[in-house]
Amino acid sequence: MSRFKQLFDKAGGWKAILNYAKVGVLPYMVAQILLTGKSKTALELMRNGIQLKIKQKLWKHYIGVLRNFDNNYSKEEYPMQKSNKVWVCWMQGLEQAPALVQRCYRSLQDNLKGKEIVLLTESNFDQYVHIPDFIIEKLHKGIITRTHFSDILRLELLIQQGGTWIDATVFCSGGDIPKYMMEDEFFIFQKVKPGSDGSAINMSSWFMSAWSNHKFLLATRELLYAYWQKNDRMIDYFLLHLFMMIVKDYYMEEWKQIIPYPNSLPHVLQLMQFEKFDHRRWDAACKASPFHKLTYKVKEEDTRKEGTFYRYVMES
């Protein structure tokens, strides 16, 4: 398979092409390919440009919703409360999860001793959070995928209960975890300057901490539900992130209160997971971040290689 085909499929393939045509960004996509080519860098620049255009379209269509929320918001109506809960979700249950997911979950149990870790599954998530009926109906009809339902789930959990959402593929190496990551009113890993200036999306959603009823998340939910009430397709895979970026731009002064922590550092271990293990590099990665975003979507033969960072994670 050619490198272009791999990147094309990763970007969504023909389904993404049809979607780009519907939202009016296909001409831009074609022009970018003609101008900059099909290299990995060129395609990444094209994808970022498409996301920026989609974000601009969403801003135009939903800024009224955000302004209406802002005009009616009051702290008295939405009191915030700190929570000790850590939310992890694997819909099929941990017994059915890949080995890496099981290892990541154990790492949270080992290193977050003072936290109440809650494993969410398809059979129990509704015991902890209420999701609107129209969202559940669209989930059952396949309009909203499980992946994008998890975006809604994490949003509602943090709004209704507070705490920390950690993706099931996040490994915790422990050590000195900065207090603000799990105790502040709101924390999220960010893409910081200078890279953030050239990116349509400069935040990650795989790890989020918040007190209940945080204004930033309430506003994001308002936009997300306004979208799904009138749409039956995803305008972009990163819809949650795009709406969060719109809220960030609107509440810039509040956003500046969040302690910035580069979202690139928790990915260092993933980038070298099948390289030969080295204690010096391991210590550096763990010192850079106590949390590490990994992936189980790898080649089976790579997981069987001895002496790699991956094997160290799995066997430690």
C-alpha positions as CSV (number, residue, x, y, z in Angstrom):
1,M,0.0,0.0,0.0
2,S,1.4,3.4,-1.0
3,R,2.1,6.0,1.6
4,F,-0.5,8.3,0.0
5,K,-3.1,5.5,0.2
6,Q,-2.4,5.0,3.9
7,L,-2.7,8.7,4.7
8,F,-5.8,8.9,2.5
9,D,-7.5,6.1,4.4
10,K,-6.4,7.5,7.8
11,A,-7.9,10.9,6.8
12,G,-11.3,9.2,6.2
13,G,-11.1,8.0,2.6
14,W,-13.9,8.5,0.2
15,K,-16.4,9.1,3.0
16,A,-14.4,12.2,4.0
17,I,-14.2,13.3,0.4
18,L,-18.0,13.2,0.1
19,N,-18.3,15.1,3.4
20,Y,-15.9,17.8,2.3
21,A,-18.0,18.2,-0.9
22,K,-21.1,18.6,1.2
23,V,-19.6,21.3,3.4
24,G,-18.0,23.2,0.5
25,V,-14.3,22.6,1.2
26,L,-13.5,20.1,-1.6
27,P,-12.3,22.8,-4.0
28,Y,-9.8,23.9,-1.3
29,M,-8.7,20.4,-0.8
30,V,-8.1,19.8,-4.5
31,A,-6.2,23.1,-4.9
32,Q,-4.0,22.3,-1.9
33,I,-3.0,18.9,-3.4
34,L,-2.2,20.5,-6.7
35,L,-0.1,23.2,-5.1
36,T,1.7,21.3,-2.4
37,G,1.6,17.7,-3.5
38,K,0.8,14.5,-1.6
39,S,3.6,14.2,0.9
40,K,2.8,13.6,4.6
41,T,3.6,17.2,5.4
42,A,1.5,18.5,2.5
43,L,-1.5,16.4,3.5
44,E,-1.2,17.5,7.1
45,L,-1.2,21.1,6.1
46,M,-4.2,20.5,3.8
47,R,-6.1,18.7,6.7
48,N,-5.3,21.6,9.0
49,G,-6.6,24.1,6.5
50,I,-9.8,22.2,6.0
51,Q,-10.4,22.1,9.8
52,L,-9.8,25.8,9.9
53,K,-12.4,26.4,7.2
54,I,-14.9,24.1,9.0
55,K,-14.3,25.9,12.3
56,Q,-15.0,29.2,10.6
57,K,-18.3,27.8,9.2
58,L,-19.3,26.5,12.6
59,W,-18.5,29.8,14.2
60,K,-20.7,31.6,11.7
61,H,-23.6,29.2,12.3
62,Y,-23.4,28.7,16.1
63,I,-22.0,32.0,17.5
64,G,-25.6,33.0,18.2
65,V,-26.1,29.9,20.3
66,L,-22.9,30.7,22.3
67,R,-23.9,34.4,22.8
68,N,-27.3,33.3,24.0
69,F,-25.7,30.9,26.5
70,D,-23.4,33.6,27.7
71,N,-26.2,36.0,28.3
72,N,-28.2,33.5,30.3
73,Y,-25.4,31.9,32.3
74,S,-25.1,32.5,36.0
75,K,-22.8,30.9,38.6
76,E,-25.7,30.6,41.0
77,E,-27.6,28.3,38.6
78,Y,-24.5,26.1,37.9
79,P,-22.6,25.7,41.2
80,M,-19.2,24.0,40.7
81,Q,-18.0,21.2,42.9
82,K,-14.6,19.4,43.0
83,S,-14.6,15.6,42.5
84,N,-12.2,12.8,43.3
85,K,-13.5,10.5,40.5
86,V,-11.4,9.3,37.5
87,W,-13.5,8.2,34.6
88,V,-12.3,5.5,32.2
89,C,-14.5,4.0,29.5
90,W,-14.4,0.7,27.6
91,M,-17.9,0.0,26.4
92,Q,-17.4,-3.8,25.9
93,G,-16.0,-4.2,29.4
94,L,-12.4,-4.6,30.5
95,E,-12.3,-8.4,30.0
96,Q,-12.9,-7.8,26.3
97,A,-10.3,-5.0,26.0
98,P,-6.9,-5.3,24.3
99,A,-4.0,-6.2,26.5
100,L,-2.6,-2.7,26.3
101,V,-5.9,-1.2,27.5
102,Q,-5.9,-3.6,30.5
103,R,-2.3,-2.6,31.3
104,C,-3.2,1.1,31.1
105,Y,-6.1,0.6,33.5
106,R,-3.9,-1.2,36.0
107,S,-1.4,1.6,35.8
108,L,-4.1,4.1,36.9
109,Q,-5.0,1.8,39.8
110,D,-1.4,1.5,40.8
111,N,-0.5,5.2,40.7
112,L,-3.8,7.1,41.5
113,K,-4.3,5.6,44.9
114,G,-6.2,8.6,46.3
115,K,-8.7,8.6,43.5
116,E,-12.0,6.8,42.9
117,I,-11.5,5.1,39.5
118,V,-14.8,4.3,37.7
119,L,-14.8,2.0,34.7
120,L,-17.7,2.8,32.4
121,T,-19.2,0.2,30.1
122,E,-22.2,-0.1,27.9
123,S,-24.2,-1.6,30.7
124,N,-23.4,0.9,33.5
125,F,-22.7,4.3,32.1
126,D,-26.3,5.5,32.5
127,Q,-25.9,4.9,36.3
128,Y,-23.5,7.8,36.5
129,V,-24.8,10.3,33.9
130,H,-27.9,11.3,32.1
131,I,-27.6,11.6,28.3
132,P,-30.5,13.3,26.3
133,D,-32.9,10.8,24.6
134,F,-32.2,12.3,21.1
135,I,-28.5,11.6,21.5
136,I,-29.2,8.0,22.6
137,E,-31.6,7.5,19.7
138,K,-29.0,8.7,17.2
139,L,-26.4,6.4,18.8
140,H,-28.7,3.4,18.4
141,K,-29.4,4.3,14.8
142,G,-25.7,4.6,14.0
143,I,-25.9,8.3,13.2
144,I,-23.5,9.0,16.2
145,T,-20.7,6.5,16.4
146,R,-19.4,5.0,19.6
147,T,-16.2,7.1,19.3
148,H,-18.2,10.3,19.0
149,F,-20.6,9.2,21.7
150,S,-17.6,9.0,24.0
151,D,-17.0,12.7,23.3
152,I,-20.5,13.5,24.6
153,L,-20.1,11.0,27.5
154,R,-16.9,12.7,28.8
155,L,-18.5,16.1,28.5
156,E,-21.6,15.2,30.4
157,L,-19.7,13.3,33.1
158,L,-17.4,16.3,33.8
159,I,-20.4,18.7,33.8
160,Q,-22.7,16.6,36.0
161,Q,-20.1,15.0,38.3
162,G,-16.7,16.6,37.7
163,G,-13.4,14.7,38.1
164,T,-10.9,13.5,35.5
165,W,-11.6,11.8,32.2
166,I,-8.7,9.6,31.1
167,D,-8.9,7.6,27.8
168,A,-8.5,3.9,28.2
169,T,-5.2,4.0,26.2
170,V,-3.4,6.3,28.7
171,F,-0.6,4.8,30.7
172,C,0.3,6.4,34.0
173,S,4.0,6.1,35.0
174,G,3.3,7.7,38.3
175,G,5.9,9.9,40.0
176,D,5.3,13.5,40.9
177,I,1.9,14.3,39.2
178,P,1.4,18.1,39.1
179,K,-1.5,18.9,41.4
180,Y,-3.1,21.2,38.8
181,M,-3.6,18.3,36.4
182,M,-6.3,16.7,38.5
183,E,-7.3,19.3,41.1
184,D,-7.7,22.6,39.2
185,E,-11.1,23.9,38.2
186,F,-10.2,22.9,34.6
187,F,-7.2,21.3,32.9
188,I,-6.6,20.1,29.5
189,F,-3.4,19.3,27.5
190,Q,-2.7,22.0,24.9
191,K,-0.6,22.6,21.8
192,V,1.5,25.6,22.9
193,K,3.3,28.3,20.9
194,P,4.8,28.4,18.4
195,G,3.0,25.4,17.0
196,S,-0.5,26.5,18.2
197,D,-0.5,29.6,15.9
198,G,-0.6,27.4,12.8
199,S,-3.1,24.9,14.1
200,A,-6.9,24.9,13.9
201,I,-7.1,22.7,16.9
202,N,-4.7,23.2,19.8
203,M,-6.1,21.1,22.6
204,S,-6.5,17.4,23.3
205,S,-9.6,15.6,24.8
206,W,-8.1,12.3,25.9
207,F,-7.3,13.7,29.4
208,M,-9.6,16.4,30.9
209,S,-10.1,17.5,34.5
210,A,-12.9,19.8,35.6
211,W,-15.0,20.7,38.5
212,S,-18.7,20.0,37.9
213,N,-20.6,22.6,35.9
214,H,-17.6,24.3,34.5
215,K,-18.6,27.2,32.3
216,F,-16.2,26.2,29.4
217,L,-17.8,22.7,29.2
218,L,-21.3,23.9,29.6
219,A,-20.8,26.2,26.6
220,T,-19.3,23.4,24.6
221,R,-22.2,21.2,25.4
222,E,-24.6,23.9,24.3
223,L,-23.0,24.0,20.9
224,L,-22.6,20.3,20.5
225,Y,-26.3,19.6,21.2
226,A,-27.4,22.5,19.0
227,Y,-25.5,20.8,16.2
228,W,-26.9,17.3,16.8
229,Q,-30.5,18.5,17.1
230,K,-30.4,19.6,13.4
231,N,-27.7,17.3,11.8
232,D,-27.5,13.6,11.1
233,R,-23.8,13.5,10.0
234,M,-20.5,14.6,11.3
235,I,-19.1,17.7,9.6
236,D,-15.6,16.7,11.0
237,Y,-14.2,13.9,13.0
238,F,-12.9,16.4,15.6
239,L,-16.3,18.2,16.0
240,L,-15.9,18.3,19.8
241,H,-12.4,19.9,19.5
242,L,-13.7,22.5,17.0
243,F,-16.5,23.5,19.3
244,M,-14.1,23.7,22.2
245,M,-11.8,25.9,20.2
246,I,-14.8,28.2,19.4
247,V,-15.5,28.4,23.1
248,K,-11.9,29.0,23.9
249,D,-11.8,31.9,21.4
250,Y,-14.9,33.4,22.9
251,Y,-13.8,33.1,26.5
252,M,-10.1,33.9,25.9
253,E,-9.5,35.5,29.3
254,E,-10.9,32.4,31.1
255,W,-8.8,30.2,28.9
256,K,-5.6,32.0,29.9
257,Q,-6.2,30.9,33.5
258,I,-5.6,27.2,32.5
259,I,-2.0,26.2,33.2
260,P,-0.5,25.3,29.8
261,Y,1.1,21.9,29.4
262,P,2.3,20.7,26.0
263,N,0.2,17.9,24.5
264,S,3.2,16.6,22.6
265,L,5.1,15.4,25.8
266,P,2.5,12.6,26.6
267,H,3.0,11.3,23.1
268,V,6.8,10.8,23.3
269,L,6.5,7.2,24.6
270,Q,4.1,6.3,21.9
271,L,6.5,7.5,19.2
272,M,9.3,5.2,20.4
273,Q,7.3,2.3,21.8
274,F,8.7,-0.3,19.4
275,E,12.3,1.0,19.6
276,K,14.9,-0.7,21.8
277,F,14.4,0.0,25.4
278,D,16.8,2.4,27.1
279,H,16.5,3.5,30.8
280,R,17.8,7.0,30.1
281,R,15.1,7.7,27.4
282,W,12.4,6.0,29.6
283,D,13.3,8.2,32.6
284,A,13.3,11.3,30.3
285,A,9.8,10.4,29.0
286,C,8.4,9.8,32.5
287,K,9.9,13.0,33.8
288,A,8.4,14.9,30.9
289,S,4.9,13.6,31.7
290,P,3.3,11.3,34.2
291,F,0.6,10.3,31.6
292,H,1.3,8.8,28.2
293,K,-1.1,8.5,25.4
294,L,-0.6,5.1,23.7
295,T,-2.4,3.1,21.1
296,Y,-3.4,-0.5,20.6
297,K,-3.8,-0.1,16.9
298,V,-0.4,-1.5,16.0
299,K,1.0,-4.4,14.0
300,E,0.8,-7.7,15.9
301,E,4.4,-8.6,15.0
302,D,5.6,-5.4,16.6
303,T,4.0,-6.3,19.9
304,R,6.0,-9.5,20.0
305,K,9.4,-7.9,19.6
306,E,11.5,-8.3,22.7
307,G,13.4,-5.6,24.5
308,T,11.2,-2.7,23.4
309,F,9.6,0.1,25.3
310,Y,6.2,-1.5,24.6
311,R,7.4,-4.8,26.2
312,Y,8.7,-2.8,29.2
313,V,5.3,-1.2,29.6
314,M,3.4,-4.5,29.3
315,E,5.7,-6.4,31.7
316,S,6.5,-3.8,34.3
